[in-house]
Amino acid sequence: MAKRLVILGAGPAGYVAALKASAGGLDVTLIGTHDTGGTCLQRGCVPTKTLVSSCDVLDKIQRADQYGIHVNGTATPDWPSQQRRMAKVVATMTGGITGLLTQRGVTQIPGYARFVDRHTVELTDSTRLHADYFLICTGSAPLQPSLFPFDGERVAVSDDVLKWDHLPKSLVIVGGGVIACEFAFIFQMLGVDVTVIEATDRPLPGEDRDISMLMAREMRKRRIRFVPSAMVDHVELQADSVVCHQNGSQLAAAERVLVAIGRRPHTEGLQLEAAGIRTGGRGEIEVDGVMQTSASAIYAAGDVTAQLMLAHMAYAQAGVAVDHMLGKKPHGLLTDNIPRVTFTHPEVASVGITEQTARDRGLNVLCGTFDFRALGKAHAMGELVGTVKVVGNADNRQLLGVHMMGAHSAEMIHEAVIVLNRGGTVDEICSTVHAHPTLSEAILEAAEAVFGAATHKPFQALASQDIAHDNPGRLAV
């Protein structure tokens, strides 16, 4: 008889685990299919990127004259139509996933469950399920500090905004991370007056500083007001605006406020203590390298582990957990080697460590950069804004990180992911022929620039006199 796996949560980690486990011969029950795809599919990644695509089309039409195309009339956004398009895309993707689960024999149960003991969960209708393994994939939820009077309209979190019946004339976004910046560009491109308030000195503070500074410049160009090093400590609801204060002084005011300051693991109501599952200070479930919790038959994956709250990280963690249940040797997951993408305009993508992190680790660092403006393809596309930064180790030429901002960065970053995953060198990128004309040539040129030898950039002085002599190939200056 096949061993039984019960999965709590049908988001990216949960449904992917269900598909992989059923294919591997486990008897799988998936609880939570009222929300198949989780935040990513229903409220986050997919609908927002659908909206980003609408904004990209609008931007292209508004700049059509630059491409030699004359457009009669004015291109304007239609929010209800965009909402209908998002709903259609979400419904199509949801149906596809549900069909796959059905085809693979996964038992799908809507609702929630909580642990009774290490081998038993109880559903909302009091039905109890016993299993050989459990996988907790209950995801995360937006942080909602008590100082904000949340109502989903005037003061909202990211789960609320796509349901708004109309766009506000002005918006304050509290937070300057990935979600905040994505919405800042979306709403600005849709004609909303946007202000971003961030606790640190720059937008996207988790990115390499050079990329963050370029993002700040693009915000200024688009008239997105950025308020750095500020913390909202009081919110005042007025008749026609919401006012954010710090220490009695007004920081910004707008028709609505979006709070996007992070997310918290969703573990409430699971009764983890009944199963002997340890959690950390933020409520995250503690796991080892194969995603096992402190209860060996119970695993966890995705945002609930708070390791890296990204859908593709959830996919990967789910695969590791299922492989271990099936007795296979799972692939190790290095957080540094997971690509990170921000769908602003233009996109930001990165993998590996930043220049500052490398220096903090005591490494001998060399960096190379190359701007999209020097690429023929960027000129042909009319997408000149962008840069690639490659971080390398001067002692052994190992690739440490790649950070980029520009059109299609989300697609281009995977070249660097492959090299990093195999512990490769900067030279591997340099010796790889890149098609011309492409945007990916910027990665090649930035890699060459690490050692002062970018073909389409003036040579630069090297930090090490020996580095060029060590190069067996094309990098000799």
C-alpha positions in Angstrom: 0.0 0.0 0.0 1.3 3.5 -0.9 2.4 5.7 1.9 0.1 8.7 2.5 1.1 12.3 2.3 -1.2 15.1 3.6 -0.4 18.6 2.5 -1.7 21.7 4.3 -1.9 24.6 1.9 -2.4 24.6 -1.9 -0.1 27.5 -2.8 3.1 27.2 -4.9 4.8 24.8 -2.5 1.7 22.8 -1.8 0.4 22.0 -5.2 3.8 21.4 -6.7 4.6 19.0 -3.9 1.2 17.3 -4.6 2.0 16.8 -8.3 5.6 15.6 -7.6 4.6 13.2 -4.8 1.7 11.7 -6.7 4.0 11.1 -9.6 6.4 9.4 -7.2 3.8 7.0 -6.0 2.5 8.6 -2.8 -1.2 8.7 -1.9 -1.7 12.5 -1.7 -4.3 14.6 -0.1 -4.1 18.4 -0.6 -6.0 20.6 1.9 -6.7 24.2 1.0 -7.9 24.0 -2.6 -10.3 26.9 -2.0 -7.2 28.9 -2.7 -5.3 26.9 -5.3 -2.1 28.6 -6.2 -2.1 30.7 -3.0 -1.1 34.3 -2.9 1.1 34.0 -5.9 -1.6 32.9 -8.3 -4.7 34.5 -6.7 -3.5 37.8 -5.4 0.2 38.3 -6.1 2.7 37.2 -8.8 0.3 36.3 -11.7 -2.3 39.0 -11.5 0.2 41.7 -10.8 2.4 40.7 -13.7 -0.7 40.6 -15.9 -1.2 44.2 -14.8 2.5 45.0 -15.4 2.1 43.7 -19.0 -0.9 46.0 -19.5 1.3 48.9 -18.2 4.1 47.9 -20.6 1.7 48.0 -23.5 0.4 51.4 -22.4 3.9 52.7 -22.1 4.8 51.5 -25.6 1.7 53.1 -27.1 2.5 56.4 -25.4 6.0 56.3 -26.8 4.9 55.1 -30.2 6.3 58.2 -32.0 9.8 57.1 -31.0 9.3 53.9 -33.0 8.0 55.7 -36.1 4.4 54.9 -35.4 1.7 57.5 -35.3 -1.3 56.7 -33.0 -4.5 58.6 -33.6 -6.2 59.4 -30.3 -5.0 59.0 -26.7 -4.2 55.7 -25.0 -5.7 55.6 -21.5 -5.9 52.8 -18.9 -9.3 51.1 -18.2 -9.1 49.8 -14.7 -12.2 47.6 -14.8 -11.1 46.0 -18.1 -7.6 45.3 -16.6 -9.3 43.7 -13.6 -11.3 41.5 -15.9 -8.2 40.5 -17.8 -6.4 39.6 -14.5 -9.4 37.5 -13.4 -9.4 35.7 -16.7 -5.7 34.8 -16.5 -6.0 33.7 -12.9 -9.0 31.5 -13.7 -7.2 29.9 -16.6 -4.1 29.1 -14.5 -6.2 27.9 -11.6 -8.2 25.6 -13.9 -5.0 24.2 -15.4 -3.5 23.4 -11.9 -6.8 21.8 -10.7 -6.9 19.7 -13.9 -3.3 18.4 -13.3 -4.1 17.6 -9.7 -7.2 15.6 -10.8 -5.3 13.8 -13.5 -2.7 12.7 -11.1 -5.1 11.4 -8.6 -4.6 14.0 -5.8 -7.5 14.2 -3.4 -8.4 17.9 -3.2 -10.1 19.3 0.0 -11.1 22.9 0.5 -10.8 24.5 3.9 -8.2 24.2 6.7 -6.7 21.7 9.1 -4.9 21.7 12.4 -2.7 19.1 14.1 -4.0 16.7 16.7 -0.7 14.9 17.0 2.3 14.1 14.9 0.4 11.7 12.6 -3.1 13.3 12.6 -4.8 16.5 11.5 -8.4 17.6 12.0 -10.4 19.4 9.3 -12.9 22.2 9.9 -15.7 19.7 9.7 -14.0 17.6 12.5 -12.9 14.9 10.1 -9.6 13.5 11.1 -6.9 12.4 8.6 -3.9 10.1 9.4 -0.8 10.0 7.3 2.7 8.8 7.1 4.0 12.3 6.1 2.7 15.8 6.4 3.9 18.9 4.5 3.0 22.3 5.8 2.7 25.0 3.1 0.4 27.5 4.6 2.2 30.5 3.2 2.4 34.0 4.5 0.3 37.2 4.9 1.0 40.9 4.7 2.2 42.5 7.9 -0.5 44.8 9.4 0.9 47.0 12.2 -1.7 48.1 14.6 -0.9 51.8 14.1 -2.5 51.7 10.6 -6.4 51.7 10.5 -6.8 49.1 7.8 -10.1 48.9 6.0 -9.0 47.5 2.7 -9.8 50.8 0.9 -8.3 53.9 2.3 -5.6 52.0 4.2 -4.8 48.7 2.5 -2.3 45.9 2.1 -1.2 44.2 -1.2 -4.0 41.6 -0.9 -6.6 44.4 -1.2 -5.5 46.7 -4.0 -6.3 44.5 -7.0 -10.0 44.5 -5.8 -10.3 48.3 -5.6 -13.3 49.4 -7.7 -11.5 52.5 -8.9 -8.0 53.9 -8.9 -7.2 56.7 -6.4 -5.8 60.0 -7.7 -2.9 59.7 -5.2 -1.3 57.0 -3.2 1.2 56.7 -0.4 3.1 53.4 -0.3 4.7 52.7 3.1 7.7 50.5 2.4 10.4 50.5 -0.3 11.0 46.8 -1.0 10.0 44.6 -3.9 6.2 44.7 -3.5 6.2 48.4 -2.7 8.4 49.3 -5.8 6.4 47.1 -8.1 3.1 48.8 -7.1 4.7 52.2 -7.2 5.6 51.8 -10.9 2.2 50.1 -11.7 0.1 52.9 -10.3 2.3 55.7 -11.6 2.0 54.2 -15.1 -1.7 54.1 -14.6 -1.8 57.8 -13.8 -1.8 57.8 -10.0 0.4 60.3 -8.1 2.7 58.0 -6.0 4.8 58.7 -2.9 7.0 55.9 -1.4 8.1 56.1 2.3 11.0 53.8 3.2 12.8 53.2 6.5 16.2 52.9 4.8 18.1 55.4 2.6 17.2 53.8 -0.7 14.6 51.8 -2.6 15.1 48.0 -2.9 17.5 48.0 0.1 18.2 44.3 -0.4 19.7 44.8 -3.8 23.2 45.9 -4.7 23.6 49.6 -3.9 24.4 50.5 -7.5 21.1 48.9 -8.6 19.2 50.7 -5.9 20.6 54.0 -6.9 19.6 53.4 -10.5 16.1 52.5 -9.3 16.0 55.8 -7.3 16.9 57.7 -10.5 14.1 55.9 -12.4 11.6 56.8 -9.7 12.6 60.5 -10.0 12.3 60.4 -13.8 8.8 59.0 -13.4 8.0 61.6 -10.7 7.5 58.9 -8.0 8.3 60.8 -4.8 10.7 58.8 -2.6 11.0 59.7 1.1 14.1 57.9 2.5 15.0 57.1 6.1 11.5 57.7 7.4 9.2 55.7 9.8 5.5 56.3 9.9 4.4 56.4 13.6 1.0 58.0 13.3 -1.8 57.9 10.6 -4.5 60.5 10.5 -7.8 59.9 8.6 -9.1 63.2 7.2 -12.2 63.8 5.1 -10.5 63.4 1.7 -7.0 62.1 2.5 -4.9 59.9 4.7 -1.9 61.6 6.3 1.2 59.8 7.4 3.3 61.4 10.2 6.7 60.9 11.9 7.4 62.5 15.2 4.5 65.0 14.8 5.6 66.0 11.3 3.8 65.2 8.1 5.6 62.8 5.8 3.0 62.5 3.1 -0.7 62.6 2.4 -2.8 60.9 -0.3 -6.3 59.6 -1.1 -5.2 56.1 -0.1 -2.3 54.4 1.7 -0.8 51.0 0.8 1.3 49.3 3.5 3.9 47.0 2.0 6.5 46.5 4.7 6.9 42.7 4.6 5.0 39.5 5.2 4.7 37.1 8.1 4.5 33.2 8.1 0.9 32.0 8.4 0.9 29.5 11.2 -2.0 30.6 13.3 -4.5 27.9 14.1 -2.3 25.0 13.0 -1.7 23.8 16.6 1.9 23.1 15.8 2.6 22.5 19.5 0.4 19.4 19.4 2.8 17.9 16.9 5.9 19.1 18.6 6.9 21.4 15.8 9.4 24.2 16.7 9.0 27.7 15.4 11.3 30.7 15.3 10.9 34.3 16.6 8.7 35.4 13.7 6.5 32.4 13.9 8.3 30.6 11.1 8.6 26.9 11.1 12.1 25.7 11.6 13.4 23.2 9.1 16.6 21.4 8.2 18.3 21.0 4.9 15.7 18.5 3.6 12.8 20.6 4.9 12.1 18.3 7.9 10.7 20.0 11.0 11.5 19.0 14.6 8.9 16.2 14.1 10.6 14.0 11.6 7.4 12.9 9.7 6.4 16.5 9.2 8.0 18.8 6.6 7.4 22.5 5.7 8.1 24.5 2.6 7.5 27.9 1.2 6.8 31.2 2.9 5.9 29.5 6.2 9.7 28.7 6.6 10.5 32.4 6.0 13.8 31.4 4.3 13.2 33.4 1.1 9.6 34.3 0.4 9.5 33.7 -3.3 7.2 31.3 -5.3 10.1 29.7 -7.1 11.9 29.1 -3.7 8.7 27.4 -2.6 8.7 25.2 -5.7 12.3 24.2 -5.0 11.7 23.5 -1.3 8.7 21.4 -2.1 10.8 19.3 -4.5 13.5 18.8 -1.8 10.9 17.7 0.8 9.2 15.2 -1.6 12.5 13.8 -2.8 13.5 13.1 0.8 10.1 11.4 1.5 10.6 9.2 -1.5 14.1 8.2 -0.4 15.9 10.2 -3.1 18.9 12.4 -2.5 17.5 16.0 -2.7 19.4 18.8 -4.4 20.8 21.2 -1.8 19.3 24.8 -1.8 21.7 27.7 -1.4 19.8 30.8 -0.7 22.4 33.0 -2.4 21.9 31.1 -5.7 18.1 31.7 -5.8 17.3 34.4 -8.4 15.4 37.5 -7.2 13.3 39.6 -9.5 11.4 42.8 -9.1 9.0 43.6 -11.9 9.3 47.4 -12.0 9.8 49.4 -15.2 12.5 48.4 -16.1 12.9 45.1 -14.3 15.5 44.3 -11.6 17.1 40.8 -11.3 19.9 39.5 -9.2 21.5 36.3 -8.0 24.4 35.7 -5.7 25.8 38.2 -3.2 26.2 42.0 -3.6 29.5 43.8 -3.7 29.1 45.0 -0.1 28.2 41.5 1.2 31.3 40.1 -0.5 33.5 42.7 1.1 31.9 42.1 4.5 32.9 38.5 4.1 36.5 39.5 3.7 36.7 38.6 0.0 39.0 40.3 -2.5 36.4 41.7 -4.8 36.5 43.0 -8.4 33.4 44.3 -10.1 32.5 44.9 -13.7 29.6 46.9 -15.1 28.1 47.5 -18.5 25.2 49.8 -19.5 22.4 48.8 -21.8 23.0 52.2 -23.6 26.0 50.6 -25.3 24.0 47.8 -26.8 22.6 47.8 -30.3 19.6 45.7 -29.3 18.7 48.2 -26.6 18.7 51.0 -29.1 16.7 49.0 -31.5 14.1 48.3 -28.8 14.1 51.8 -27.4 15.0 50.4 -24.0 18.2 52.3 -23.1 17.9 52.3 -19.3 19.7 49.5 -17.7 23.0 48.1 -16.4 24.6 44.8 -15.5 27.0 44.4 -12.6 29.1 41.3 -12.2 30.8 40.7 -8.8 33.9 38.4 -8.9 36.6 37.1 -6.6 39.9 38.5 -7.6 41.8 35.6 -5.9 40.3 32.7 -7.8 38.1 34.4 -10.4 35.0 32.8 -9.0 31.6 34.4 -9.9 30.0 35.8 -6.7 27.0 37.6 -8.0 25.2 39.2 -10.9 22.9 42.2 -10.5 21.0 43.9 -13.3 18.3 46.4 -14.1 16.8 46.8 -17.5 14.4 45.3 -20.0 13.9 41.5 -19.8 16.3 41.2 -16.8 14.0 38.6 -15.3 14.7 36.3 -18.3 18.4 37.1 -18.6 19.4 36.3 -15.0 19.3 32.5 -15.4 22.6 32.4 -17.2 24.3 33.6 -14.0 22.2 31.2 -11.9 23.6 28.2 -13.8 27.2 29.4 -13.4 26.8 30.1 -9.7 25.1 26.8 -9.0 28.1 24.9 -10.3 30.6 27.2 -8.5 31.8 28.5 -11.8 34.1 31.4 -12.7 33.6 34.8 -14.4 35.7 33.4 -17.2 32.9 30.9 -18.1 30.7 33.8 -19.0 33.5 35.5 -20.9 34.2 32.4 -23.0 30.6 31.8 -23.8 29.6 33.2 -27.2 26.5 35.4 -26.9 24.3 36.0 -29.9 24.3 39.5 -31.4 22.3 41.7 -31.2 20.9 40.8 -27.8 20.5 42.3 -24.4 22.3 39.3 -22.9 25.5 40.7 -24.4 25.5 43.1 -21.5 26.2 40.2 -19.2 29.2 39.1 -21.3 30.6 42.7 -21.4 30.1 43.2 -17.7 31.9 39.9 -17.0 34.8 41.0 -19.2 34.8 44.4 -17.4 35.5 42.6 -14.1 39.1 42.3 -15.4 39.1 45.5 -17.3 38.6 44.0 -20.8 35.1 44.8 -21.9 35.1 44.9 -25.7 32.7 47.9 -26.0 34.0 49.8 -23.0 37.2 51.7 -22.3 39.7 49.5 -20.5 40.0 50.0 -16.8 42.9 49.7 -14.4 42.9 46.3 -12.6 42.9 46.0 -8.8 45.4 43.2 -9.1 48.5 43.3 -11.3 48.5 39.5 -11.7 44.9 38.9 -12.6 45.2 39.4 -16.3 48.3 37.2 -16.5 46.4 34.4 -14.8 43.7 34.4 -17.5 44.3 31.7 -20.0 42.0 33.1 -22.6 40.4 36.2 -24.0 40.7 38.4 -21.0 44.4 39.4 -21.3 44.7 43.1 -21.6 
